[in-house]
Amino acid sequence: MDHLGLIVNAYDSRRGKLVKENKDQWEKSSSPPVLAVIGDLKEGREAADGEIPLLEYAPDSEHAQAMRDLAKELAV
């Protein structure tokens, strides 16, 4: 099965040089491509802690919008 691409999830550049360098290397690579970089946002952590789907917990959040955008891209 071919890979569609990578999704960098829970990304926070403040976690150190290695985290940022890995993301930069993945983005430079052409195979598989980076489809999305989704930040480590409060709503995502809270939804996971409460075992509630993100789109139900915080449907208007930046994190939820990033997930919707990714779903649209993959559906094409």
C-alpha positions in Angstrom: 0.0 0.0 0.0 1.3 3.4 -0.9 1.6 6.1 1.8 -0.4 9.2 1.3 1.9 11.3 3.5 2.9 12.3 7.0 0.9 14.2 9.5 3.0 16.0 12.2 0.7 16.0 15.2 1.1 17.8 18.5 3.9 19.9 17.1 5.5 22.5 19.4 8.7 24.1 18.3 9.5 25.1 21.9 10.2 21.5 22.7 13.7 21.8 21.3 16.0 22.0 18.4 15.6 18.3 17.5 11.8 18.5 17.2 12.1 21.5 14.9 14.9 19.9 12.8 12.9 16.7 12.4 9.8 18.6 11.2 12.0 20.6 8.8 13.6 17.5 7.4 10.2 15.8 6.9 8.9 18.9 5.1 12.0 18.9 2.8 11.5 15.2 1.9 9.3 14.5 -1.1 8.4 11.0 -0.2 6.1 10.7 1.6 5.1 14.4 1.7 4.0 16.2 4.9 0.3 16.7 4.5 -0.3 18.8 7.6 1.4 20.1 10.7 -1.0 20.2 13.6 0.1 22.1 16.7 -0.1 20.9 20.2 -3.1 22.9 21.1 -5.0 23.0 24.4 -8.3 21.8 22.9 -6.7 18.7 21.5 -5.2 17.7 24.9 -8.4 18.5 26.8 -10.5 16.4 24.4 -8.1 13.5 24.6 -8.1 13.7 28.4 -11.9 13.7 28.5 -12.1 10.9 25.9 -14.3 13.2 23.8 -13.9 13.5 20.0 -12.2 16.8 19.2 -14.9 17.9 16.7 -17.5 17.4 19.5 -15.5 19.0 22.3 -14.3 22.1 20.5 -15.8 22.2 17.0 -14.8 25.9 16.4 -11.2 25.5 17.6 -8.1 26.0 15.4 -7.3 22.4 16.0 -10.7 21.2 14.8 -10.4 23.4 11.7 -7.0 21.9 10.9 -8.5 18.4 11.1 -11.4 19.4 8.8 -8.9 20.9 6.3 -6.8 17.7 6.3 -9.9 15.6 5.8 -10.9 17.7 2.8 -7.4 17.4 1.3 -7.5 13.6 1.7 -10.9 13.3 0.2 -9.8 14.8 -3.1 
